Amino acid sequence: MRSLVSVQCLAFAAVLTVLLGCGTKPRTEEQPAAAAEPVLHASIDAPAPGSQIKNRFVVGGWAFATGGVVQEISVYVDGKKAAVAAYHGARPDVAQQFPEPGAAQSGWYTELDGSTLAAGKHEISVRATLAGGAERTLGTVSVAR
């Protein structure tokens, strides 16, 4: 009888070891860290919201991405692409505010022909295209002609 009890105890101990893992921690597989999304810092400096535009007007500001690269700045008027802005202009004011790579050369601008726009309100939107093709909207400004 004593050996039967010993066999039953061993069998019970084996079941507990399997169920409880014999005191080992559960296995976890490490997942590779997800790449951080670039953070866009930007401003539309001109035209001012609500301003009256003339036959020729400048759209300009600054943009850079922490953890990414801005490849292109596009300007849209009433939802239609109107221009690709010149980019990488010197902006020491931005570099002073944001001591990060890309801030010092974050200026962008373009000049648009307002004479082709009808009288009334218009929406000017600016979008940045980042390395890899992602697009981010910098903002939208309402103006009048």
C-alpha positions as CSV (number, residue, x, y, z in Angstrom):
1,M,0.0,0.0,0.0
2,R,2.9,2.3,0.8
3,S,4.3,2.0,-2.7
4,L,0.9,2.8,-4.2
5,V,0.6,6.0,-2.2
6,S,4.2,6.9,-3.3
7,V,3.2,6.3,-6.9
8,Q,0.1,8.4,-6.5
9,C,2.1,11.2,-4.8
10,L,4.6,11.2,-7.6
11,A,1.9,11.2,-10.3
12,F,0.2,14.1,-8.5
13,A,3.5,16.0,-8.2
14,A,4.1,15.5,-12.0
15,V,0.7,16.9,-12.8
16,L,1.3,19.9,-10.6
17,T,4.7,20.5,-12.2
18,V,3.1,20.5,-15.6
19,L,0.2,22.7,-14.6
20,L,2.3,25.2,-12.5
21,G,5.4,25.2,-14.6
22,C,7.7,24.1,-11.8
23,G,8.2,27.6,-10.6
24,T,9.5,29.0,-14.0
25,K,8.2,32.2,-15.4
26,P,5.9,32.0,-18.4
27,R,7.8,32.5,-21.7
28,T,7.2,35.7,-23.5
29,E,8.6,36.7,-26.8
30,E,10.0,40.1,-27.1
31,Q,8.3,42.2,-29.8
32,P,10.6,44.6,-31.7
33,A,10.0,48.2,-30.7
34,A,7.6,49.9,-33.1
35,A,9.2,52.8,-35.0
36,A,8.1,56.1,-33.5
37,E,5.9,58.2,-35.8
38,P,7.6,61.4,-36.9
39,V,6.3,64.5,-35.1
40,L,5.7,67.4,-37.5
41,H,6.4,70.9,-36.1
42,A,5.1,73.6,-38.5
43,S,3.5,77.0,-38.9
44,I,1.9,79.0,-41.7
45,D,3.2,82.5,-41.3
46,A,1.6,84.1,-44.4
47,P,-1.1,84.9,-45.4
48,A,-2.7,85.8,-42.1
49,P,-6.1,84.2,-41.6
50,G,-8.9,86.5,-42.9
51,S,-6.5,88.6,-45.0
52,Q,-7.4,90.1,-48.3
53,I,-5.1,88.7,-51.1
54,K,-3.9,90.6,-54.1
55,N,-3.0,89.5,-57.6
56,R,0.2,88.0,-56.3
57,F,0.6,86.8,-52.8
58,V,3.1,84.8,-50.7
59,V,2.3,81.6,-48.8
60,G,5.1,80.8,-46.4
61,G,6.1,79.5,-43.0
62,W,8.3,76.7,-41.6
63,A,8.2,73.0,-41.1
64,F,10.4,70.2,-39.8
65,A,9.9,66.7,-38.4
66,T,11.4,65.2,-35.3
67,G,12.2,61.6,-36.1
68,G,11.6,62.1,-39.8
69,V,12.4,64.1,-42.9
70,V,10.2,66.6,-44.7
71,Q,10.7,66.0,-48.4
72,E,8.1,68.4,-49.9
73,I,5.7,71.2,-49.0
74,S,2.6,71.5,-51.2
75,V,0.2,74.4,-51.2
76,Y,-3.5,73.9,-52.1
77,V,-6.1,76.5,-53.0
78,D,-9.7,75.4,-52.5
79,G,-8.5,71.8,-52.5
80,K,-6.5,71.9,-55.7
81,K,-2.7,71.7,-55.7
82,A,-1.4,75.2,-56.7
83,A,2.3,74.9,-56.0
84,V,5.2,73.1,-54.4
85,A,7.0,75.5,-52.1
86,A,10.7,76.2,-52.0
87,Y,12.0,74.5,-48.9
88,H,15.1,74.6,-46.6
89,G,15.2,78.4,-46.1
90,A,17.1,79.7,-43.1
91,R,15.0,80.1,-40.0
92,P,17.2,81.0,-37.0
93,D,14.1,82.0,-35.0
94,V,12.8,78.5,-35.3
95,A,16.2,77.0,-34.4
96,Q,16.3,79.1,-31.3
97,Q,12.8,77.9,-30.3
98,F,13.5,74.2,-31.3
99,P,17.1,73.2,-30.9
100,E,16.6,70.1,-33.1
101,P,18.1,68.9,-36.4
102,G,16.2,70.4,-39.3
103,A,14.8,73.5,-37.5
104,A,17.5,75.9,-38.7
105,Q,16.7,75.2,-42.4
106,S,12.9,74.7,-42.0
107,G,11.7,77.8,-44.0
108,W,9.4,77.4,-47.0
109,Y,7.5,79.8,-49.3
110,T,5.9,80.1,-52.6
111,E,4.2,83.0,-54.5
112,L,0.8,82.4,-56.0
113,D,-1.2,84.2,-58.7
114,G,-4.4,85.5,-57.0
115,S,-5.7,87.1,-60.2
116,T,-7.1,83.8,-61.3
117,L,-9.3,83.4,-58.2
118,A,-12.9,84.6,-58.2
119,A,-14.0,87.2,-55.7
120,G,-15.0,85.8,-52.3
121,K,-13.6,83.4,-49.7
122,H,-10.9,80.9,-50.4
123,E,-9.1,78.1,-48.4
124,I,-5.4,77.8,-48.5
125,S,-4.1,74.5,-47.2
126,V,-0.5,73.4,-46.8
127,R,0.7,69.8,-46.6
128,A,4.1,68.2,-45.9
129,T,5.2,65.0,-47.5
130,L,7.6,63.1,-45.3
131,A,10.2,60.5,-46.3
132,G,8.3,57.3,-47.0
133,G,5.4,59.1,-48.5
134,A,3.2,60.0,-45.5
135,E,1.4,63.3,-45.8
136,R,0.6,65.6,-43.0
137,T,-1.5,68.8,-43.1
138,L,0.3,71.8,-41.6
139,G,-2.9,73.8,-41.5
140,T,-5.5,75.8,-43.5
141,V,-6.0,79.5,-43.7
142,S,-9.2,81.3,-44.9
143,V,-8.6,84.4,-47.1
144,A,-10.7,86.6,-49.3
145,R,-10.2,88.0,-52.8
